[in-house]
């Protein structure tokens, strides 16, 4: 006869996967949601930049706020739009990065992420990479670019075209780095998200069920 003691009932069978707790399921869902929103924010900000600047060049506007500036008004207009979009995207990135970090700590330290799985290692490496890249972006690159951009706008408004162009050149010098950080962040976040979906998707196996959906009854011998 099989052991029906309380200890035996609570101990998972060696050939079965222990059930995931509700807390772990909720935390995993929040974790994946944070990654998805993070990836969406980075991707859409890049799309907006790719659309806005060519559009402004085709429109070739003259901005009333900068009557004395003889430089490229299309870049001024595109910069104002793009800066607003990237500012919102950076807020979303900061919030999502914090949420992903918090849920990762909970899942690893308290809710039983399987540390010996390759997928878990991939997730942790991708999350670590994304956090490092976005930290550099938010704490080093974005503040420097914002300072140069606002200096460019202020000098252009004052009609100091030569000095404004110098500030614009300093801002533009950081564009390749900004593009690389966006690409790197999006890549790391996407890998972490896909690896997470791979881990949490249902697997085959488990209890055998009859066509009606009920578990197949066990015989006295535990077969």
N, CA, C and O of each residue as an XYZ file, in Angstrom:
892
protein
N       0.835     -1.200      0.000
C       0.000      0.000      0.000
C       0.874      1.257      0.000
O       1.898      1.303      0.682
N       0.474      2.263     -0.755
C       1.276      3.486     -0.754
C       1.177      4.217      0.557
O       0.167      4.117      1.254
N       2.222      4.957      0.906
C       2.257      5.728      2.143
C       1.333      6.926      2.020
O       1.565      7.794      1.179
N       0.286      6.992      2.843
C      -0.678      8.098      2.811
C      -0.526      9.031      4.000
O      -1.454      9.772      4.322
N       0.629      9.008      4.659
C       0.848      9.884      5.804
C       0.906     11.329      5.337
O       1.168     11.580      4.160
N       0.663     12.309      6.246
C       0.736     13.722      5.860
C       2.069     14.098      5.235
O       2.110     14.886      4.290
N       3.170     13.538      5.757
C       4.483     13.862      5.205
C       4.609     13.395      3.768
O       5.188     14.077      2.922
N       4.044     12.193      3.503
C       4.129     11.659      2.149
C       3.283     12.467      1.186
O       3.658     12.651      0.028
N       2.126     12.958      1.666
C       1.246     13.744      0.806
C       1.881     15.066      0.440
O       1.756     15.521     -0.697
N       2.577     15.703      1.411
C       3.172     17.012      1.176
C       4.474     16.947      0.415
O       4.908     17.947     -0.158
N       5.118     15.763      0.398
C       6.395     15.631     -0.294
C       6.157     15.368     -1.772
O       5.478     14.399     -2.111
N       6.691     16.194     -2.664
C       6.466     15.983     -4.093
C       7.085     14.691     -4.574
O       8.137     14.274     -4.090
N       6.428     14.061     -5.527
C       6.964     12.845     -6.103
C       8.250     13.156     -6.847
O       8.360     14.225     -7.447
N       9.217     12.267     -6.828
C      10.492     12.552     -7.474
C      10.373     12.713     -8.983
O      11.218     13.359     -9.603
N       9.325     12.130     -9.588
C       9.203     12.206    -11.037
C       8.241     13.294    -11.473
O       7.898     13.374    -12.653
N       7.801     14.129    -10.551
C       6.879     15.210    -10.883
C       7.511     16.555    -10.551
O       8.401     16.624     -9.704
N       7.064     17.624    -11.204
C       7.528     18.959    -10.891
C       6.673     19.538     -9.784
O       5.451     19.561     -9.929
N       7.244     20.006     -8.686
C       6.443     20.580     -7.609
C       5.613     21.751     -8.118
O       6.089     22.520     -8.954
N       4.397     21.904     -7.640
C       3.552     22.998     -8.114
C       4.147     24.352     -7.767
O       4.744     24.517     -6.704
N       3.988     25.322     -8.662
C       4.481     26.672     -8.437
C       3.507     27.421     -7.542
O       2.293     27.317     -7.721
N       4.027     28.176     -6.581
C       3.159     28.913     -5.672
C       2.481     30.060     -6.401
O       2.944     30.512     -7.448
N       1.373     30.524     -5.828
C       0.646     31.648     -6.404
C       1.532     32.887     -6.420
O       1.535     33.639     -7.394
N       2.287     33.101     -5.339
C       3.173     34.265     -5.268
C       4.214     34.235     -6.385
O       4.515     35.268     -6.982
N       4.760     33.055     -6.666
C       5.756     32.945     -7.724
C       5.133     33.207     -9.087
O       5.750     33.841     -9.942
N       3.912     32.719     -9.291
C       3.227     32.948    -10.576
C       2.962     34.439    -10.780
O       3.205     34.976    -11.861
N       2.464     35.102     -9.735
C       2.165     36.533     -9.835
C       3.450     37.321    -10.078
O       3.482     38.219    -10.919
N       4.497     36.988     -9.349
C       5.768     37.703     -9.497
C       6.351     37.483    -10.893
O       6.898     38.409    -11.493
N       6.233     36.270    -11.403
C       6.723     35.984    -12.751
C       5.950     36.776    -13.803
O       6.536     37.287    -14.758
N       4.627     36.877    -13.625
C       3.810     37.662    -14.563
C       4.207     39.142    -14.542
O       4.332     39.774    -15.591
N       4.406     39.690    -13.326
C       4.810     41.094    -13.202
C       6.196     41.297    -13.824
O       6.454     42.310    -14.474
N       7.071     40.329    -13.617
C       8.424     40.385    -14.179
C       8.378     40.442    -15.707
O       9.030     41.287    -16.319
N       7.613     39.549    -16.314
C       7.521     39.514    -17.775
C       6.813     40.751    -18.317
O       7.161     41.248    -19.388
N       5.820     41.250    -17.580
C       5.137     42.473    -18.002
C       6.105     43.655    -18.000
O       6.094     44.476    -18.918
N       6.945     43.737    -16.959
C       7.937     44.806    -16.904
C       8.897     44.747    -18.077
O       9.242     45.779    -18.652
N       9.333     43.541    -18.438
C      10.230     43.389    -19.586
C       9.536     43.792    -20.889
O      10.136     44.441    -21.745
N       8.262     43.399    -21.030
C       7.536     43.711    -22.263
C       7.340     45.216    -22.429
O       7.549     45.754    -23.516
N       6.940     45.894    -21.356
C       6.745     47.346    -21.422
C       8.078     48.049    -21.665
O       8.148     49.013    -22.428
N       9.112     47.573    -21.029
C      10.454     48.138    -21.209
C      10.881     48.053    -22.674
O      11.335     49.039    -23.254
N      10.732     46.878    -23.260
C      11.093     46.700    -24.665
C      10.234     47.589    -25.563
O      10.734     48.177    -26.522
N       8.950     47.685    -25.254
C       8.065     48.527    -26.056
C       8.456     49.995    -26.003
O       8.420     50.682    -27.024
N       8.831     50.483    -24.825
C       9.211     51.889    -24.682
C      10.469     52.206    -25.491
O      10.531     53.221    -26.185
N      11.467     51.330    -25.396
C      12.716     51.555    -26.128
C      12.472     51.486    -27.636
O      12.968     52.322    -28.390
N      11.713     50.494    -28.064
C      11.471     50.313    -29.496
C      10.684     51.477    -30.087
O      11.021     51.974    -31.162
N       9.639     51.911    -29.390
C       8.805     52.975    -29.933
C       9.545     54.311    -29.951
O       9.331     55.114    -30.859
N      10.402     54.564    -28.980
C      11.171     55.812    -29.010
C      12.099     55.834    -30.219
O      12.282     56.879    -30.842
N      12.685     54.685    -30.554
C      13.536     54.612    -31.740
C      12.725     54.813    -33.013
O      13.183     55.464    -33.952
N      11.519     54.254    -33.041
C      10.653     54.413    -34.211
C      10.255     55.877    -34.387
O      10.261     56.396    -35.503
N       9.910     56.539    -33.284
C       9.520     57.953    -33.358
C      10.660     58.793    -33.912
O      10.444     59.646    -34.773
N      11.867     58.558    -33.425
C      13.018     59.326    -33.914
C      13.243     59.082    -35.405
O      13.574     60.009    -36.144
N      13.064     57.836    -35.846
C      13.271     57.515    -37.253
C      12.221     58.165    -38.152
O      12.468     58.396    -39.336
N      11.043     58.460    -37.585
C       9.965     59.060    -38.381
C      10.004     60.586    -38.329
O       9.818     61.251    -39.348
N      10.249     61.139    -37.134
C      10.101     62.580    -36.925
C      11.143     63.388    -37.698
O      10.784     64.351    -38.376
N      12.412     63.025    -37.615
C      13.454     63.865    -38.214
C      13.371     63.922    -39.743
O      13.494     65.011    -40.304
N      13.169     62.800    -40.440
C      12.963     62.922    -41.896
C      11.710     63.733    -42.241
O      11.698     64.469    -43.227
N      10.647     63.596    -41.423
C       9.433     64.366    -41.679
C       9.695     65.860    -41.548
O       9.245     66.646    -42.382
N      10.419     66.255    -40.509
C      10.726     67.668    -40.313
C      11.584     68.218    -41.449
O      11.418     69.371    -41.847
N      12.484     67.419    -41.965
C      13.302     67.883    -43.081
C      12.449     68.101    -44.334
O      12.692     69.031    -45.102
N      11.458     67.246    -44.533
C      10.576     67.436    -45.686
C       9.702     68.677    -45.522
O       9.430     69.380    -46.494
N       9.260     68.946    -44.286
C       8.409     70.112    -44.033
C       9.202     71.419    -44.080
O       8.671     72.469    -44.441
N      10.489     71.336    -43.707
C      11.378     72.511    -43.722
C      10.737     73.713    -43.011
O      10.496     74.748    -43.633
N      10.459     73.570    -41.696
C       9.753     74.648    -41.001
C      10.673     75.813    -40.643
O      11.897     75.679    -40.628
N      10.056     76.958    -40.355
C      10.740     78.104    -39.753
C      10.041     78.387    -38.435
O       8.846     78.683    -38.420
N      10.764     78.301    -37.336
C      10.166     78.396    -36.003
C      10.177     79.835    -35.508
O      11.214     80.498    -35.482
N       8.987     80.304    -35.114
C       8.864     81.677    -34.646
C       9.620     81.965    -33.368
O       9.944     83.119    -33.088
N       9.907     80.938    -32.587
C      10.638     81.140    -31.332
C      12.115     81.428    -31.580
O      12.807     81.923    -30.690
N      12.601     81.125    -32.775
C      14.022     81.300    -33.092
C      14.185     82.194    -34.324
O      14.740     81.746    -35.327
N      13.717     83.447    -34.277
C      13.752     84.306    -35.470
C      15.156     84.703    -35.891
O      15.391     84.974    -37.069
N      16.096     84.742    -34.950
C      17.452     85.186    -35.264
C      18.388     84.035    -35.616
O      19.524     84.257    -36.035
N      17.917     82.826    -35.448
C      18.765     81.654    -35.707
C      18.746     81.342    -37.202
O      17.676     81.169    -37.787
N      19.912     81.271    -37.813
C      20.013     81.037    -39.253
C      20.397     79.601    -39.592
O      20.675     79.282    -40.748
N      20.412     78.739    -38.580
C      20.755     77.335    -38.815
C      19.549     76.517    -39.250
O      18.573     77.053    -39.774
N      19.634     75.218    -39.026
C      18.625     74.257    -39.495
C      17.443     74.219    -38.517
O      17.548     73.640    -37.435
N      16.315     74.839    -38.903
C      15.133     74.845    -38.038
C      14.466     73.472    -37.989
O      13.781     73.153    -37.018
N      14.657     72.664    -39.019
C      14.075     71.317    -39.008
C      14.660     70.484    -37.869
O      13.946     69.722    -37.217
N      15.959     70.636    -37.637
C      16.587     69.917    -36.535
C      16.091     70.422    -35.196
O      15.920     69.641    -34.261
N      15.858     71.729    -35.094
C      15.302     72.275    -33.856
C      13.925     71.683    -33.576
O      13.647     71.244    -32.460
N      13.071     71.673    -34.589
C      11.714     71.154    -34.404
C      11.737     69.674    -34.080
O      11.049     69.229    -33.162
N      12.525     68.901    -34.827
C      12.628     67.475    -34.559
C      13.213     67.187    -33.189
O      12.809     66.237    -32.519
N      14.173     68.016    -32.773
C      14.769     67.830    -31.454
C      13.779     68.039    -30.332
O      13.801     67.308    -29.342
N      12.903     69.031    -30.471
C      11.894     69.262    -29.432
C      10.940     68.074    -29.316
O      10.613     67.639    -28.211
N      10.500     67.555    -30.456
C       9.587     66.401    -30.430
C      10.303     65.170    -29.886
O       9.797     64.488    -28.995
N      11.488     64.893    -30.432
C      12.218     63.712    -30.005
C      12.597     63.751    -28.538
O      12.532     62.732    -27.850
N      12.998     64.933    -28.046
C      13.378     65.043    -26.642
C      12.214     64.706    -25.717
O      12.400     64.045    -24.695
N      11.012     65.160    -26.076
C       9.828     64.861    -25.256
C       9.553     63.360    -25.226
O       9.231     62.800    -24.178
N       9.683     62.708    -26.395
C       9.433     61.267    -26.473
C      10.475     60.497    -25.675
O      10.133     59.587    -24.919
N      11.745     60.856    -25.838
C      12.803     60.141    -25.131
C      12.746     60.384    -23.622
O      13.123     59.515    -22.836
N      12.279     61.559    -23.223
C      12.138     61.816    -21.786
C      11.107     60.872    -21.172
O      11.343     60.293    -20.112
N       9.970     60.721    -21.838
C       8.943     59.788    -21.351
C       9.475     58.361    -21.384
O       9.255     57.591    -20.449
N      10.177     58.006    -22.465
C      10.738     56.653    -22.569
C      11.740     56.376    -21.453
O      11.799     55.260    -20.938
N      12.531     57.385    -21.074
C      13.500     57.192    -19.988
C      12.799     56.981    -18.651
O      13.262     56.194    -17.825
N      11.689     57.675    -18.433
C      10.923     57.455    -17.204
C      10.400     56.028    -17.167
O      10.481     55.357    -16.138
N       9.859     55.563    -18.301
C       9.351     54.191    -18.376
C      10.494     53.195    -18.180
O      10.336     52.193    -17.481
N      11.647     53.472    -18.798
C      12.801     52.574    -18.630
C      13.223     52.484    -17.166
O      13.499     51.396    -16.660
N      13.273     53.622    -16.493
C      13.674     53.631    -15.082
C      12.707     52.807    -14.238
O      13.128     52.009    -13.400
N      11.396     53.007    -14.464
C      10.392     52.277    -13.691
C      10.460     50.781    -13.986
O      10.418     49.960    -13.070
N      10.564     50.429    -15.267
C      10.595     49.013    -15.632
C      11.877     48.338    -15.153
O      11.843     47.189    -14.713
N      13.002     49.040    -15.234
C      14.257     48.463    -14.754
C      14.179     48.170    -13.259
O      14.620     47.115    -12.803
N      13.614     49.114    -12.494
C      13.444     48.874    -11.065
C      12.520     47.711    -10.777
O      12.785     46.903     -9.887
N      11.417     47.625    -11.541
C      10.460     46.531    -11.347
C      11.087     45.189    -11.694
O      10.906     44.209    -10.971
N      11.823     45.143    -12.798
C      12.469     43.891    -13.206
C      13.532     43.477    -12.182
O      13.645     42.296    -11.851
N      14.298     44.429    -11.688
C      15.313     44.112    -10.680
C      14.676     43.571     -9.409
O      15.137     42.572     -8.857
N      13.616     44.227     -8.943
C      12.937     43.791     -7.719
C      12.359     42.392     -7.872
O      12.547     41.542     -7.001
N      11.655     42.147     -8.976
C      11.047     40.825     -9.163
C      12.107     39.748     -9.368
O      11.904     38.599     -8.975
N      13.230     40.106     -9.977
C      14.311     39.130    -10.125
C      14.860     38.722     -8.764
O      15.098     37.541     -8.510
N      15.060     39.705     -7.893
C      15.553     39.399     -6.541
C      14.572     38.494     -5.805
O      14.981     37.534     -5.152
N      13.281     38.796     -5.908
C      12.265     37.977     -5.242
C      12.232     36.565     -5.806
O      12.158     35.591     -5.056
N      12.288     36.455     -7.133
C      12.200     35.135     -7.757
C      13.436     34.290     -7.475
O      13.324     33.081     -7.274
N      14.601     34.904     -7.459
C      15.830     34.150     -7.207
C      15.990     33.839     -5.724
O      16.332     32.716     -5.353
N      15.742     34.835     -4.877
C      16.035     34.672     -3.452
C      14.952     33.990     -2.641
O      15.244     33.343     -1.636
N      13.691     34.127     -3.069
C      12.605     33.673     -2.211
C      11.577     32.770     -2.889
O      10.870     32.030     -2.205
N      11.481     32.814     -4.197
C      10.382     32.117     -4.870
C      10.843     30.986     -5.779
O      10.058     30.460     -6.568
N      12.102     30.616     -5.672
C      12.537     29.344     -6.225
C      12.797     29.263     -7.713
O      12.435     28.274     -8.350
N      13.427     30.302     -8.290
C      13.871     30.126     -9.677
C      14.865     28.972     -9.737
O      15.784     28.925     -8.919
N      14.713     28.033    -10.684
C      15.670     26.902    -10.786
C      17.028     27.387    -11.295
O      17.177     27.678    -12.481
N      17.997     27.473    -10.424
C      19.274     28.093    -10.755
C      20.164     27.219    -11.639
O      21.132     27.716    -12.213
N      19.852     25.921    -11.759
C      20.700     25.040    -12.558
C      20.245     24.946    -14.008
O      20.865     24.235    -14.798
N      19.192     25.640    -14.370
C      18.701     25.591    -15.741
C      19.446     26.586    -16.621
O      19.786     27.684    -16.180
N      19.695     26.199    -17.851
C      20.377     27.081    -18.796
C      19.541     28.334    -19.047
O      20.077     29.437    -19.144
N      18.222     28.154    -19.151
C      17.341     29.297    -19.420
C      17.432     30.338    -18.306
O      17.379     31.539    -18.570
N      17.569     29.880    -17.069
C      17.701     30.822    -15.954
C      19.009     31.603    -16.064
O      19.039     32.809    -15.818
N      20.081     30.918    -16.433
C      21.357     31.610    -16.620
C      21.261     32.652    -17.734
O      21.798     33.752    -17.608
N      20.579     32.302    -18.821
C      20.394     33.245    -19.924
C      19.597     34.452    -19.455
O      19.932     35.591    -19.781
N      18.534     34.199    -18.684
C      17.704     35.299    -18.181
C      18.515     36.243    -17.303
O      18.438     37.461    -17.459
N      19.287     35.684    -16.389
C      20.050     36.516    -15.460
C      21.135     37.318    -16.187
O      21.363     38.486    -15.872
N      21.798     36.690    -17.154
C      22.821     37.416    -17.916
C      22.200     38.547    -18.734
O      22.746     39.648    -18.798
N      21.050     38.267    -19.359
C      20.391     39.291    -20.167
C      19.878     40.437    -19.299
O      20.004     41.604    -19.668
N      19.301     40.104    -18.149
C      18.811     41.144    -17.241
C      19.968     41.984    -16.717
O      19.866     43.209    -16.644
N      21.065     41.330    -16.353
C      22.237     42.066    -15.892
C      22.783     42.990    -16.959
O      23.147     44.130    -16.671
N      22.843     42.500    -18.208
C      23.305     43.348    -19.298
C      22.405     44.544    -19.523
O      22.883     45.661    -19.720
N      21.092     44.311    -19.495
C      20.145     45.410    -19.697
C      20.264     46.452    -18.592
O      20.218     47.651    -18.864
N      20.415     46.006    -17.355
C      20.524     46.943    -16.235
C      21.809     47.763    -16.312
O      21.804     48.951    -15.987
N      22.902     47.145    -16.734
C      24.159     47.893    -16.860
C      24.070     48.946    -17.964
O      24.499     50.085    -17.779
N      23.509     48.557    -19.116
C      23.424     49.493    -20.237
C      22.489     50.646    -19.913
O      22.819     51.801    -20.181
N      21.322     50.350    -19.336
C      20.368     51.421    -19.045
C      20.877     52.313    -17.919
O      20.547     53.498    -17.877
N      21.666     51.770    -17.015
C      22.247     52.602    -15.959
C      23.219     53.616    -16.557
O      23.213     54.786    -16.176
N      24.049     53.166    -17.487
C      24.962     54.098    -18.167
C      24.170     55.158    -18.918
O      24.511     56.340    -18.883
N      23.119     54.732    -19.591
C      22.305     55.673    -20.366
C      21.661     56.721    -19.472
O      21.738     57.914    -19.762
N      21.024     56.285    -18.384
C      20.263     57.211    -17.542
C      21.152     58.094    -16.675
O      20.797     59.240    -16.400
N      22.295     57.582    -16.243
C      23.115     58.324    -15.291
C      24.272     59.097    -15.923
O      24.785     60.039    -15.319
N      24.689     58.710    -17.135
C      25.839     59.355    -17.759
C      25.463     60.003    -19.084
O      25.614     61.212    -19.258
N      24.979     59.202    -20.005
C      24.787     59.673    -21.376
C      23.619     60.649    -21.509
O      23.781     61.737    -22.062
N      22.452     60.269    -21.010
C      21.259     61.118    -21.171
C      21.420     62.493    -20.520
O      21.052     63.487    -21.145
N      21.953     62.604    -19.289
C      22.140     63.945    -18.716
C      23.087     64.819    -19.533
O      22.840     66.014    -19.693
N      24.175     64.232    -20.052
C      25.115     65.014    -20.862
C      24.470     65.484    -22.162
O      24.647     66.633    -22.565
N      23.726     64.600    -22.815
C      23.059     64.972    -24.057
C      21.987     66.029    -23.808
O      21.819     66.945    -24.613
N      21.269     65.907    -22.706
C      20.229     66.879    -22.380
C      20.841     68.261    -22.127
O      20.289     69.277    -22.551
N      21.974     68.293    -21.438
C      22.643     69.571    -21.174
C      23.072     70.240    -22.471
O      22.852     71.438    -22.651
N      23.680     69.482    -23.374
C      24.110     70.047    -24.654
C      22.923     70.478    -25.512
O      22.991     71.492    -26.207
N      21.838     69.708    -25.464
C      20.658     70.038    -26.261
C      20.018     71.344    -25.793
O      19.669     72.195    -26.612
N      19.863     71.502    -24.477
C      19.246     72.723    -23.961
C      20.154     73.939    -24.175
O      19.671     75.052    -24.381
N      21.457     73.719    -24.126
C      22.371     74.810    -24.442
C      22.217     75.220    -25.906
O      22.217     76.407    -26.230
N      22.088     74.236    -26.776
C      21.855     74.494    -28.198
C      20.593     75.308    -28.411
O      20.603     76.275    -29.173
N      19.513     74.934    -27.753
C      18.250     75.662    -27.894
C      18.372     77.099    -27.382
O      17.899     78.036    -28.025
N      19.005     77.260    -26.229
C      19.125     78.600    -25.637
C      19.954     79.524    -26.526
O      19.586     80.681    -26.729
N      21.056     79.030    -27.052
C      21.904     79.844    -27.926
C      21.200     80.153    -29.247
O      21.338     81.250    -29.789
N      20.448     79.183    -29.759
C      19.706     79.420    -30.997
C      18.628     80.475    -30.789
O      18.407     81.314    -31.662
N      17.959     80.440    -29.649
C      16.923     81.435    -29.355
C      17.530     82.825    -29.228
O      16.899     83.819    -29.588
N      18.755     82.892    -28.715
C      19.434     84.181    -28.573
C      20.045     84.673    -29.885
O      20.584     85.777    -29.955
N      19.956     83.847    -30.912
C      20.497     84.237    -32.202
C      21.983     84.034    -32.343
O      22.569     84.526    -33.307
N      22.622     83.332    -31.428
C      24.061     83.070    -31.486
C      24.298     81.771    -32.270
O      24.580     80.721    -31.692
N      24.180     81.869    -33.565
C      24.162     80.688    -34.421
C      25.461     79.888    -34.324
O      25.419     78.661    -34.241
N      26.601     80.557    -34.333
C      27.880     79.840    -34.318
C      28.044     79.035    -33.037
O      28.436     77.869    -33.074
N      27.741     79.666    -31.894
C      27.852     78.951    -30.622
C      26.806     77.840    -30.528
O      27.063     76.777    -29.962
N      25.625     78.099    -31.090
C      24.577     77.076    -31.077
C      25.001     75.852    -31.880
O      24.743     74.719    -31.474
N      25.641     76.079    -33.000
C      26.102     74.956    -33.821
C      27.179     74.146    -33.108
O      27.262     72.930    -33.275
N      28.007     74.829    -32.307
C      29.024     74.110    -31.537
C      28.367     73.207    -30.492
O      28.791     72.069    -30.295
N      27.337     73.716    -29.826
C      26.608     72.903    -28.845
C      25.902     71.744    -29.534
O      25.859     70.630    -29.011
N      25.353     72.016    -30.704
C      24.685     70.952    -31.462
C      25.676     69.868    -31.858
O      25.345     68.682    -31.839
N      26.908     70.276    -32.223
C      27.930     69.292    -32.591
C      28.294     68.406    -31.409
O      28.504     67.204    -31.573
N      28.370     68.995    -30.213
C      28.659     68.189    -29.022
C      27.524     67.214    -28.743
O      27.755     66.072    -28.344
N      26.297     67.673    -28.957
C      25.140     66.790    -28.776
C      25.167     65.652    -29.800
O      24.955     64.492    -29.449
N      25.427     65.987    -31.058
C      25.419     64.986    -32.123
C      26.550     63.968    -31.958
O      26.434     62.832    -32.419
N      27.643     64.372    -31.302
C      28.761     63.449    -31.104
C      28.370     62.250    -30.257
O      28.986     61.188    -30.357
N      27.342     62.416    -29.419
C      26.887     61.315    -28.564
C      25.809     60.458    -29.218
O      25.364     59.475    -28.625
N      25.383     60.812    -30.426
C      24.327     60.055    -31.090
C      24.682     58.584    -31.294
O      23.852     57.722    -31.005
N      25.888     58.262    -31.782
C      26.215     56.833    -31.940
C      26.135     56.059    -30.628
O      25.664     54.922    -30.603
N      26.590     56.670    -29.548
C      26.505     55.995    -28.246
C      25.047     55.804    -27.838
O      24.678     54.753    -27.313
N      24.219     56.821    -28.078
C      22.807     56.703    -27.730
C      22.149     55.589    -28.533
O      21.361     54.807    -28.002
N      22.483     55.528    -29.818
C      21.925     54.460    -30.663
C      22.370     53.085    -30.173
O      21.578     52.143    -30.143
N      23.637     52.976    -29.791
C      24.139     51.687    -29.309
C      23.504     51.288    -27.982
O      23.201     50.114    -27.772
N      23.300     52.249    -27.087
C      22.671     51.904    -25.808
C      21.213     51.485    -26.005
O      20.737     50.563    -25.344
N      20.511     52.158    -26.909
C      19.129     51.756    -27.197
C      19.083     50.349    -27.795
O      18.265     49.518    -27.401
N      19.972     50.102    -28.747
C      20.004     48.782    -29.380
C      20.387     47.702    -28.380
O      19.775     46.634    -28.345
N      21.399     47.981    -27.566
C      21.824     47.007    -26.571
C      20.753     46.726    -25.539
O      20.508     45.570    -25.192
N      20.112     47.776    -25.046
C      19.051     47.594    -24.062
C      17.912     46.773    -24.636
O      17.444     45.824    -24.008
N      17.464     47.143    -25.840
C      16.363     46.410    -26.467
C      16.733     44.944    -26.680
O      15.908     44.058    -26.454
N      17.973     44.680    -27.114
C      18.395     43.305    -27.336
C      18.426     42.482    -26.058
O      17.909     41.365    -26.025
N      19.028     43.026    -25.007
C      19.085     42.308    -23.735
C      17.682     42.053    -23.174
O      17.385     40.954    -22.707
N      16.827     43.072    -23.224
C      15.477     42.927    -22.677
C      14.687     41.896    -23.470
O      13.954     41.099    -22.885
N      14.822     41.900    -24.781
C      14.105     40.928    -25.604
C      14.555     39.505    -25.296
O      13.725     38.601    -25.193
N      15.863     39.298    -25.148
C      16.373     37.962    -24.816
C      15.832     37.509    -23.459
O      15.410     36.363    -23.310
N      15.844     38.404    -22.472
C      15.332     38.055    -21.145
C      13.847     37.711    -21.210
O      13.393     36.778    -20.548
N      13.094     38.464    -22.008
C      11.662     38.202    -22.127
C      11.398     36.854    -22.798
O      10.595     36.064    -22.303
N      12.064     36.589    -23.911
C      11.842     35.331    -24.626
C      12.268     34.126    -23.788
O      11.593     33.097    -23.790
N      13.388     34.254    -23.072
C      13.814     33.158    -22.200
C      12.805     32.937    -21.079
O      12.552     31.799    -20.683
N      12.222     34.038    -20.562
C      11.203     33.907    -19.529
C       9.954     33.228    -20.035
O       9.383     32.384    -19.344
N       9.519     33.581    -21.230
C       8.344     32.934    -21.820
C       8.619     31.458    -22.057
O       7.744     30.617    -21.849
N       9.840     31.141    -22.495
C      10.214     29.739    -22.719
C      10.119     28.934    -21.419
O       9.682     27.783    -21.428
N      10.527     29.539    -20.314
C      10.531     28.823    -19.036
C       9.119     28.598    -18.516
O       8.808     27.520    -18.010
N       8.264     29.604    -18.638
C       6.941     29.510    -17.993
C       5.895     28.853    -18.865
O       4.799     28.573    -18.380
N       6.185     28.590    -20.144
C       5.167     27.963    -20.982
C       4.896     26.546    -20.498
O       5.808     25.884    -20.002
N       3.655     26.066    -20.631
C       3.306     24.716    -20.148
C       4.110     23.650    -20.866
O       4.373     23.755    -22.064
N       4.497     22.627    -20.127
C       5.210     21.494    -20.687
C       4.292     20.269    -20.697
O       3.307     20.208    -19.961
N       4.627     19.320    -21.524
C       3.878     18.074    -21.529
C       4.198     17.241    -20.309
O       5.116     17.570    -19.558
N       3.459     16.171    -20.100
C       3.694     15.291    -18.950
C       2.735     15.565    -17.843
O       1.696     16.190    -18.056
N       3.064     15.102    -16.643
C       2.182     15.297    -15.505
C       1.191     14.172    -15.394
O       1.408     13.081    -15.921
N       0.103     14.439    -14.708
C      -0.912     13.428    -14.478
C      -1.593     13.047    -15.778
O      -1.928     13.918    -16.581
N      -1.803     11.748    -15.997
C      -2.567     11.293    -17.142
C      -4.038     11.583    -16.910
O      -4.554     11.385    -15.809
N      -4.710     12.051    -17.950
C      -6.112     12.393    -17.824
C      -6.936     11.613    -18.828
O      -6.454     11.260    -19.904
N      -8.148     11.353    -18.479
C      -9.087     10.686    -19.363
C      -9.618     11.702    -20.352
O      -9.424     12.901    -20.154
N     -10.296     11.255    -21.433
C     -10.860     12.215    -22.389
C     -11.795     13.226    -21.762
O     -11.982     14.308    -22.317
N     -12.394     12.905    -20.613
C     -13.305     13.845    -19.959
C     -12.573     14.949    -19.233
O     -13.194     15.911    -18.780
N     -11.225     14.823    -19.109
C     -10.459     15.841    -18.421
C     -10.151     15.484    -16.983
O      -9.416     16.215    -16.318
N     -10.697     14.368    -16.473
C     -10.443     13.956    -15.094
C      -9.156     13.159    -15.023
O      -8.759     12.502    -15.986
N      -8.501     13.226    -13.854
C      -7.284     12.466    -13.678
C      -7.578     10.974    -13.729
O      -8.595     10.509    -13.216
N      -6.669     10.233    -14.359
C      -6.809      8.797    -14.401
C      -6.617      8.226    -13.010
O      -5.600      8.516    -12.380
N      -7.566      7.408    -12.488
C      -7.450      6.911    -11.120
C      -6.247      6.007    -10.958
O      -5.902      5.239    -11.857
N      -5.606      6.107     -9.786
C      -4.459      5.258     -9.483
C      -4.943      3.952     -8.862
O      -5.931      3.930     -8.128
N      -4.236      2.865     -9.163
C      -4.548      1.600     -8.531
C      -3.857      1.507     -7.191
O      -3.048      2.365     -6.836
N      -4.169      0.490     -6.466
C      -3.633      0.361     -5.098
C      -2.110      0.291     -5.118
O      -1.459      0.710     -4.161
N      -1.548     -0.222     -6.179
C      -0.102     -0.335     -6.240
C       0.591      0.946     -6.648
O       1.816      0.976     -6.764
N      -0.191      2.036     -6.875
C       0.410      3.311     -7.221
C       0.724      3.430     -8.717
O       1.475      4.322     -9.112
N       0.158      2.537     -9.566
C       0.419      2.565    -10.998
C      -0.434      3.639    -11.667
O      -0.358      3.820    -12.882
